[in-house]
Amino acid sequence: MSLKRLLACVDDSPASSHALNAALDLAGAHGAALTAVAVVPPYQGDLRLVGVGDIARVLRQPCEQALEHARGEAARRGLPISTACEEGEPGEAIADLADTLRADLVVMGRRNTSTMGRLLLGSVTARTIGFSRTDVLIVPEGATVNLRRLILATDGSLYSQQAAAKALDLARELDSVVEVVSVMDVPNEYLALAPQAATELGAATRGHIEAVLALARQAGVAAKGKLLEGNAPEEILRYAEAGWPGVIVIASHGRTGLRRLLMGGVVEWIVAHSGLPVWITKA
């Protein structure tokens, strides 16, 4: 897949600044057009207490400051950048702008928080992933976006197959290595009580990996596979973080709205806990 149009989400946080720099790196490396977007959230107070013009000016100030910072960073690198100050619910506004721009990738930062703070994703991140029809790259604060190592998580579903196609296209373009992982996520009790079924499940899981490896061979992409056992998100992340820096690639649905923001909790858990960037592909 080609990266021709990127959308970077910015605010006044260090995590956002780090993600902006990652987006600038990608734009420079791929010759992509980059747009930075900041969002003015809806005013929740009483309009009768202050002039509407004053409210609009105050609410837009952080947005404009974040975009000014983005323009400055781009100028420092000698890269062109467009900016947009949107209004509305941030997750929906970002997703809508990505549609309008026909962006290939949305780049967002993620703050480093305590373990307890990671139990739930930030609402803007979660809602952007949920509403977006565009792939989303989540960059944890301090993480390096190294697209030469792609850790592709697959479960054999249609969504995973589409994620595999995107990962292999990207790997072919960048001469990357793809590491295909799939998890046999069953309780130990099941393994003991139904060994034949467990064996069949293991064979099916290996089949998911082998199918992607076959596609990689056809595409001339260097790839290897690993069958994991245990809790799916934990094992995927443990494997990914044990190697050299890379990017986790995992599938989610298309625009799912409020009721199904993320796929089965696996994507949410990985994004919330990963020290590596996570590329979430959309159908």
QUIKA-V53025 format. One line per field, one symbol per residue. ss: DSSP state (A for helix, B for strand, O for the rest). psi: psi as a letter, one per 30 degrees, with the letter a starting at -180 (. if undefined). A space follows every 10 residues. Layout:
ss: ???
psi: ???
This chain:
ss: OOOOBBBBBO OOOAAAAAAA AAAAAAAAAA OOBBBBBBBB OOOOOOAAAO OAAAAAAAAA AAAAAAAAAA AAAAAAAOOO OBBBBBBOOA AAAAAAAAAA AOOOBBBBBB OOOOOAAAOO OOAAAAAAAA AOOOOBBBBB OOOOOOOOBB BBBOOOOAAA AAAAAAAAAA AAAAOOBBBB BBBBOOOAAA AAAOAAAAAA AAAAAAAAAA AAAAAAAAAO OBBBBBBBBO OAAAAAAAAA AAOOOOBBBB BOOOOOOOOO OOOOOAAAAA AAAOOOBBBB BOO
psi: kkjfkkjkkk agleeeeeee eeeeeeeeef hlkkkkklkj lkkfajfffl keeeeeeeef eeeeeeeeee eeeeeefgkl kllkjlkake eeeeeeeeee fhkfkkkklk kklleeffek lkeeeeeeee fkfkkkjkjk kflkjjgfjk jjkkgfleee eeeeeeeeee eeeghlkkjk kkkjikleee eefieeeeee eeeeeeeeee eeeeeeeefh kklllkklka keeeeeeeee ffalkakkkk kllbjfaefi eljgfeeeee effkflkkjj kk.
